[in-house]
Amino acid sequence: QVQLAESGGGLVQAGDSLRLSCAASGRTCSSYTMGWFRTAPGKEREFVATQWWSGGRTAYADSVKGRFTISRDNAKNTVYLQMNSLKPEDTAVYYCAASPFFTTNQNEYNYWGQGTQVAVSS
């Protein structure tokens, strides 16, 4: 079992930056692909970014490419999502998740955190 806990959300203005953290406990997250997803108001949950367990392979949604960066510190069992140049459309609850596969398909993620709210005002 892997327990995931996100933090770092908040209310910011358009153009600002935030860094989300996802702390894993239970089993180490070093052997899992770690991903970030988000659920915007009135929309379904969507893929944001993911990184392979070794850190060498990443994937991003087109909507965040060039603005968001996923990284991980396996020694700390923590995954990060650096979000720059935030836009109002980035407003959502952000979730981290773990999968044994390198995938952008949320159905292939076995473990999920409770989410952290990000709100971006214009």
Secondary structure, DSSP 8 states (H G I E B T S, - for coil): -EEEEEE--EEEETT--EEEEEEEEES-GGGSEEEEEEE-TTS--EEEEEE-TTSS-EEE-TTTTTTEEEEEEGGGTEEEEEE-S--GGG-EEEEEEEESS--S-GGG--EE---EEEEEE-
